Amino acid sequence: MLLPILGVVLGLALLTLAADQFVVGATRIAARLRVSTVVIGAVVIGFGTSAPELVVSVLAGLQGSLDLAVGNIVGSNVANLSLVLGVAALISPVTVSSPVLRREAPLSLGLVLLFGLLLQTGTLTLLDGALLFTGLVAALSITLFSARRPGAPGAPVAVDSVQEFLGTGARLSLPRESTRTLLGLLGTLGAAQLLVVSATTVARELGLSEAFIGLTVVAIGTSLPELATAVQAARRDETDLLIGNLLGSNVFNSGAVAAAAAVAGAGQPISGTVSGVGTVLMVGVATLATLFMVSRRTVHRIEALLLLAIYVATLPLLAG
């Protein structure tokens, strides 16, 4: 029992470290190429911080543990907009200033709703994967078009702000950052494999369901890159990067990661815990967070406490 637990801890630590290097490298490259703040937050960082979920879920699906894979996706979506957003807003109220992001929030919610609806069949099929991937392409296309439209608010080039956010100097080496990105990706692959094998072993030996492990331990672990990025962004008042990261991560989780899991584990059963309580929690948190972003345009500390309370209060229900 001790070795699998150590494997989970080591896997999470290595996963966080490797994914962080992947995100830093990819974001620095994007900044050097003069990509806008919104695109960096919603696409580059959003995808980069979803890399752990992608690798873990695909490996779990290939190894016959679609329940763990989907539980990881659902749990990560919940953690992003409750735990991560809540912690960031406690540090400093999060204001959604970019109209592009206010447009992306409903798109992210729509993809989460589609994912939750497809889970009600008790499995994921290749057709489900195709639908989710199509939704991903549509959401990204709308976001990128909005961000690149001439004169669109929130579309300024982000080199200075992103370099300050990442603690970089005025000059960036593309070969060095490309190497950092590649090594970070390879490290993410290896750490994810260790995490999946160790987590499934712990679940069996403790008599816990793989769904519960995926919804909680693995989901929180794979959301650590989002948490680290969000805390850093909140401290620097980079709210567009913060919100873009979280919304982009949920878009990629519900589109790319879920589609990949559907291909890797097509037809495998998904437990009622994931398709029932987990999905209701995912959709509910996404809806509440979207309302805060679109209508109030600011997530204050009181809303942050509400999101955190919902997350903590529902954890025992996921064990059922």
Stockholm file with secondary structure:
# STOCKHOLM 1.0

chainA/1-320         MLLPILGVVLGLALLTLAADQFVVGATRIAARLRVSTVVIGAVVIGFGTSAPELVVSVLAGLQGSLDLAVGNIVGSNVANLSLVLGVAALISPVTVSSPVLRREAPLSLGLVLLFGLLLQTGTLTLLDGALLFTGLVAALSITLFSARRPGAPGAPVAVDSVQEFLGTGARLSLPRESTRTLLGLLGTLGAAQLLVVSATTVARELGLSEAFIGLTVVAIGTSLPELATAVQAARRDETDLLIGNLLGSNVFNSGAVAAAAAVAGAGQPISGTVSGVGTVLMVGVATLATLFMVSRRTVHRIEALLLLAIYVATLPLLAG
#=GR chainA/1-320 SS CHHHHHHHHHHHHHHHHHHHHHHHHHHHHHHHTTCBHHHIIIIIIHHHHTHHHHHHHHHHHHTTCHHHHHHHHHHHHHHIIIIIHHHHHHHSCEECCCHHHHHHHHHHHHHHHHHHHHHTTSSCCHHHHHHHHHHHHHHHHHHHHHHHSTTCTTCSBCHHHHHHHHTCCSCCCHHHHHHHHHHHHHHHHHHHHHHHHHHHHHHHHHTCCHHHHIIIIIHHHHTHHHHHHHHHHHHTTCHHHHHHHHHHHHHHIIIIIHHHHHHHTTTCCCCHIIIIIIHHHHHHHHHHHHHIIIIICEECHHHHHHHHHHHHHHHHHHTC
#=GC SS_cons         CHHHHHHHHHHHHHHHHHHHHHHHHHHHHHHHTTCBHHHIIIIIIHHHHTHHHHHHHHHHHHTTCHHHHHHHHHHHHHHIIIIIHHHHHHHSCEECCCHHHHHHHHHHHHHHHHHHHHHTTSSCCHHHHHHHHHHHHHHHHHHHHHHHSTTCTTCSBCHHHHHHHHTCCSCCCHHHHHHHHHHHHHHHHHHHHHHHHHHHHHHHHHTCCHHHHIIIIIHHHHTHHHHHHHHHHHHTTCHHHHHHHHHHHHHHIIIIIHHHHHHHTTTCCCCHIIIIIIHHHHHHHHHHHHHIIIIICEECHHHHHHHHHHHHHHHHHHTC
//
